[in-house]
């Protein structure tokens, strides 16, 4: 930057479950996913519907980012972005199929299901 100003520090924070989900992936896939998951919180103001979605319920809203065959569920945090889950799309598709939800309405279908929110709460409870 020519003006000598530095950007504020921004972090992507993984809770224990999302960190273990990432760690279970091959290293090259981890790097690919992380290289795709690079944006600033300000970018969330104008979401690209090709990669981003929103899952909302009872006043709570999570963002979903599509990276390759994975879905990264996260929300804004005081220090950056807090990643709750990193799930393969087929696990979500299987979940939607078993829940009799339309596959083309992935985000709105997930927002209405208790099992999805249990996954999120489970991840939150493990955060130390």
C-alpha positions in Angstrom: 0.0 0.0 0.0 1.4 3.3 -1.0 -0.1 5.3 1.8 1.7 3.3 4.5 -1.5 2.2 6.1 -1.9 -1.4 7.2 -5.1 -3.4 7.0 -6.6 -4.4 10.3 -5.7 -7.9 11.5 -8.3 -10.4 10.4 -8.6 -14.0 11.4 -10.4 -17.2 10.4 -11.1 -19.0 13.6 -11.8 -22.7 13.6 -13.6 -24.3 16.6 -12.4 -27.8 17.7 -14.9 -29.7 15.4 -14.3 -27.6 12.3 -10.6 -27.8 12.9 -10.8 -31.6 13.2 -13.0 -31.8 10.0 -10.3 -29.8 8.2 -7.5 -31.9 9.7 -9.1 -35.1 8.4 -8.8 -33.9 4.8 -5.6 -34.5 2.7 -3.2 -31.6 3.1 -3.4 -30.5 -0.5 -7.2 -30.3 -0.3 -7.0 -28.3 3.0 -4.7 -25.8 1.2 -7.1 -25.7 -1.8 -10.1 -25.0 0.4 -8.3 -22.3 2.4 -7.1 -20.6 -0.8 -10.7 -20.4 -2.0 -11.9 -19.2 1.4 -10.1 -15.9 1.2 -12.1 -12.8 1.5 -12.6 -9.9 3.8 -15.6 -9.3 6.1 -16.5 -6.4 4.0 -17.0 -8.8 1.1 -19.9 -10.3 3.0 -22.0 -7.2 2.3 -22.5 -8.2 -1.3 -22.6 -12.0 -1.3 -21.8 -13.8 -4.5 -24.7 -16.3 -4.8 -22.5 -18.8 -6.7 -20.4 -19.4 -3.6 -22.3 -17.9 -0.6 -25.6 -18.7 1.0 -27.3 -17.9 4.3 -28.9 -20.3 6.7 -31.2 -18.5 9.2 -33.4 -19.5 12.1 -34.9 -17.8 15.1 -32.8 -14.7 14.6 -29.6 -16.6 14.1 -27.9 -16.4 10.8 -24.9 -18.4 9.5 -23.2 -18.0 6.2 -22.3 -20.9 3.9 -19.4 -20.8 1.5 -19.1 -23.4 -1.3 -15.4 -24.3 -1.8 -14.9 -27.2 -4.3 -17.1 -30.1 -3.0 -17.3 -28.7 0.6 -19.5 -26.4 2.5 -18.0 -24.1 5.1 -20.5 -22.8 7.7 -19.4 -19.7 9.5 -20.4 -16.4 11.0 -18.8 -13.1 11.8 -16.8 -12.9 15.0 -15.3 -9.9 16.8 -11.8 -11.0 15.5 -12.9 -12.1 12.0 -14.8 -15.2 10.9 -15.7 -18.2 13.1 -15.9 -21.5 11.2 -18.5 -23.9 12.7 -18.4 -26.8 10.3 -16.6 -28.0 7.2 -18.9 -30.6 5.5 -18.7 -32.4 2.2 -21.5 -31.5 -0.1 -22.6 -35.1 -0.4 -23.2 -35.3 3.4 -25.5 -32.3 3.0 -27.2 -33.7 -0.1 -27.7 -37.0 1.8 -29.1 -35.1 4.7 -31.5 -33.2 2.5 -32.5 -36.3 0.7 -33.2 -38.1 4.0 -35.1 -35.1 5.3 -37.2 -35.0 2.1 -36.0 -31.4 1.3 -35.5 -30.2 -2.2 -31.8 -30.2 -3.2 -32.0 -26.9 -5.1 -33.1 -25.1 -1.9 -30.1 -26.2 0.1 -29.9 -23.2 2.4 -33.5 -22.6 3.1 -34.0 -26.4 3.7 -31.1 -26.5 6.1 -32.4 -23.5 8.1 -35.6 -25.4 8.9 -34.1 -28.6 10.2 -33.2 -29.3 13.8 -30.4 -31.7 12.9 -28.4 -29.1 11.1 -28.6 -26.7 14.0 -27.6 -29.6 16.4 -24.4 -29.9 14.3 -23.8 -26.2 14.8 -24.5 -26.2 18.5 -22.3 -29.3 19.0 -19.4 -27.4 17.4 -20.0 -24.3 19.6 -20.0 -26.4 22.8 -16.6 -27.7 22.0 -15.0 -24.2 21.7 -12.7 -23.7 24.6 
